[in-house]
Amino acid sequence: MESKIEDLERIQNLKANGIITEKEFEIEKAKILANSENEESNYSIGYIVIALICSLLLGIFAGFILFFMT
């Protein structure tokens, strides 16, 4: 999170000093925000995979218990 804020501040300073135009600022800002959304999506996918693996293991464990209790 800190890196994203620093990147946004950096491009804001570039725009304020006339080094980049408003259009260039908007393009760079969109890139920074898109990268952070992709990182968040990667975490979400990881959690989904972990949940599916846990569900699968729980199902296998329940199957063994039912098998040996009958």
Secondary structure, DSSP 8 states (H G I E B T S, - for coil): -HHHHHHHHHHHHHHHTTSS-HHHHHHHHHHHHHHHHHHHHHHHHHHHHHHHHHHHHHHHHHHHHHHHH-
